[in-house]
Amino acid sequence: MSRMFSFIKDYKNIEKAVLNVIVSEFFIQMVNATFMNILPLYMTRKGFTDEEIALFITFRFLGVFILALPLGKIIKGRKLMPLFYLSNFCVPVFGIAIVLSIMFQLKYLTLISLLLWGASFTFMQIPIAPFILRNSKKENHTAGISLSYSTWSFGGIVSGVIIAILDKINPVFFDEQFILLLFSVLGFGGLFYLMKIKKFKEVESEHFDKPETKKSKARPTDWFLIFKALIPTLIIATGAGLTIPFISLFFDKIHHVDKGGFSVLSAVAAVLVAYSAMLVPKIKKDIGYKIAIPTTQSLAVISLVALATTQFYSQYSVAVVIAAICYLLRQPLMNMAGPMTTEIVLNYVGKHNREITSALTAAIWSGSWVLSGFMVKILLSHGFQFVNIFLITSALYGFGVIMYYLLILDYNKREEKGLIES
C-alpha cells in the first residue's frame, strides 16, 4: 500500500507560496468541474435545446479566447499574484450570474455572463504555469505543474461526491440550480488561501538571475518555434471541444444516467485522473516522456472509440456498463499526459517565450472549443448522432498523438544540441 503512494514524496518540497496558489486554483476548478457536468443538464431542464446548449457553452470559451493573447503579452515580466485574486473573485460571481440569468430566462444576460465567466478563468489559467516555473526550484517544476494540473481532478472529486450525497438526500430540493449556486459560493474559498501568502517576494521575470537581464528581456519572440510546439495542442483541443462539454448529455440522453449517477461516475474518474497525474514525476524519471505520452494518449483514443460505439447497442443494459468503464479508462489516460506535454512545450520554446506560449495555449483550447461548439450545433441540427461526433474526436486525437511524438523527437534533438534552456 505504501508503494502505491510513494510518489507523495515528490511533492513535499514544493514552495509554500506556490502550494497556496495551487490550492486556490483547486477552488476555481471545483466550480469549473461542477458547471462542466451540471450546467448542460440544468439548461436542458429549463427548456434549452441541445443546439442552444452547444451555442451558449461556446461563449464561455469565447471569453478565454478573446482575453488570452493580450493577457499573455501583459504578464511578461510582471507580478502575477493580483491576477489570481481577480480570478478567485470573478469566477464565483459570474457563476452565480449565469445561474440567475438562466433561471429568469434572460438569454442575452446568460451569454454575457458566460463570456465574462470564461474570461475570469484566464487570470488563473494562463499565469499559473509561468508562476510555478518562476517561483520554484528546477527540481520542483514537474511536481508543481503536475499538482496544478491535478486541481481539475481534485475539484471534480469533491464536486462529484457532494453532488451525489445531496442527490441521495433529496434530488428535488438539491436540484441542478441549487448545486450550481452552492459551488459558486464555495468558489470564494480560494481567496482565503491567497491571503495566507505572506512575506513572499514574487519573481517577476525568469531573467533576473542573469547578468544580461536587459538583453534577455529584449529577445524577440520565436514565433516559428512556438508554432511548431503548439500544433499538437491545436489538434487535440479541437477534438476535445467536440466531446468533453457534451459527455454528460451523452450519458443522459443515450444511457439515461441522471445527474446523481453521472456525478458519481465523474468523481471516480477524477480520482483516477488525480492519481495518474500525481504519478507524472515518477513516470518521467522511470520511462521518460517519449514512451509515456504517446502510449497513454493512444490507449485513451481506443477507450473513446469504445465509449462512442456503445450508442449502437444502447438498448442493452450492458451498454451503460461498458460506456462507464471506457469513460473511467479514457479520463486518466488522456489527462495524465497533460502535465508532461505542458512541461515539454514550455521548455521547448524557452524561458523568454513561456508567457506568450501559455497564453496561446489557453487561446487555442478556448478558440478550438468555440469552433467545435459551433460545429456540434451544426452537426446536431443536421441529424448527426453523438457517436459520429465522438468518432471524429477520436480521429483528431489519433493525429494529435502522432504530432506530439514528432515534437518529442525534435525536443530530444534540440536538447542534445544544447538548445533547451535548463
WOUR-V963323 format. One record per pair of residues at least 12 apart in sequence whose C-alpha atoms are under 6 Angstrom apart, sorted by the first residue. I is the first residue (numbers start at 0). J is the second residue. D is the distance in whole Angstrom. If there is no record, write none. Layout:
I,J,D  I,J,D
This chain:
10,142,6  16,196,6  19,192,6  21,147,6  23,189,4  23,192,6  25,150,5  25,154,6  26,186,5  26,189,5  27,186,6  28,151,5  28,154,5  29,154,4  30,182,6  30,183,6  30,186,6  32,155,5  33,158,6  36,247,6  41,175,5  50,376,5  53,372,5  53,376,6  57,369,5  57,372,5  58,113,6  58,114,5  59,113,5  59,114,5  59,117,4  60,117,6  60,365,4  60,369,6  61,369,6  62,114,4  62,115,6  62,117,5  62,118,4  63,117,5  63,118,5  63,121,6  63,365,6  64,362,4  64,365,5  64,366,5  67,358,5  67,362,5  68,358,5  71,354,5  71,355,5  71,358,5  75,354,6  76,203,5  76,204,5  77,203,5  78,203,5  82,122,5  83,122,6  83,123,5  86,119,5  86,120,6  86,122,5  86,123,6  87,189,6  87,190,6  89,119,6  90,116,6  90,119,6  91,183,5  91,186,5  93,112,6  93,116,5  94,183,6  95,180,6  97,109,5  97,112,5  125,357,6  125,358,5  133,205,6  134,202,6  141,280,6  145,338,5  149,273,5  152,269,4  152,272,6  152,273,5  155,266,6  155,269,6  156,266,4  156,269,5  159,262,4  159,263,6  159,266,5  163,259,5  163,262,6  163,263,6  166,259,6  225,348,6  228,344,6  231,399,5  231,402,5  231,403,6  233,363,6  234,399,5  235,396,5  235,399,5  236,364,5  236,367,6  237,367,5  238,392,4  238,395,5  240,368,4  240,371,5  241,371,5  242,389,6  254,319,6  268,327,5  271,331,6  272,331,4  275,335,6  276,335,5  292,336,5  293,400,6  295,332,5  296,333,5  299,329,5  299,332,5  299,333,5  300,393,6  302,325,5  302,329,5  306,322,5  306,325,5  307,386,5  307,389,6  349,420,6
